Amino acid sequence: MLDERLLGLTFQLPDAQSTGVISFFGVLYHYRVAGPAETGLLVVVTDVSPLYLTVTAQHNVLEY
């Protein structure tokens, strides 16, 4: 079951790894960073798949 309510949520990366695990609503999710990762980078969930969340640096997300 894909959880579309996660789209648009933001968090800071705890380290410079391009993959990791984050907890939302008491559930652990794997994530992958689209682009370079750095410690403390503010990222936004931009895609939800059965395997992982794709997150993108907030300053790279276009808002319409």
C-alpha positions in Angstrom: 0.0 0.0 0.0 1.5 3.3 -1.1 1.1 6.1 1.4 0.5 9.3 -0.6 0.2 11.4 2.6 4.0 11.4 2.8 4.4 13.5 -0.3 5.6 17.0 0.6 6.9 16.1 4.1 10.3 17.5 4.9 13.1 16.4 7.2 16.9 17.0 7.6 19.3 14.3 6.6 21.2 13.0 9.6 24.3 12.2 7.6 25.8 12.4 4.1 24.6 9.0 3.1 22.4 8.8 0.0 20.1 6.2 1.6 18.7 5.7 5.1 15.6 5.1 7.2 13.2 7.7 8.6 10.1 7.4 10.8 6.8 9.1 9.9 3.6 8.5 11.8 5.4 5.7 13.8 6.3 3.7 10.6 9.9 3.3 9.4 10.5 4.1 5.7 13.6 3.6 3.6 14.6 6.6 1.6 16.9 7.5 -1.3 18.2 11.0 -2.0 17.9 12.3 -5.6 21.1 14.2 -6.1 24.0 14.8 -3.8 23.5 14.3 0.0 25.1 16.3 2.8 24.6 16.3 6.5 21.7 18.6 7.6 20.3 19.0 4.1 16.6 19.8 4.2 14.8 17.3 1.9 11.2 16.8 0.6 9.5 13.5 -0.1 8.8 13.7 -3.9 7.9 10.1 -4.7 6.5 7.1 -2.9 7.2 3.5 -4.1 6.8 0.1 -2.5 10.5 -0.1 -1.9 11.5 3.4 -0.7 10.7 7.1 -0.6 12.5 9.4 -3.0 13.6 12.6 -1.4 15.0 15.7 -3.1 16.7 18.8 -1.7 14.1 21.4 -0.9 15.8 24.1 -2.9 15.6 21.9 -6.0 11.9 21.3 -5.8 9.8 23.5 -8.2 6.5 24.7 -6.8 3.7 25.5 -9.3 
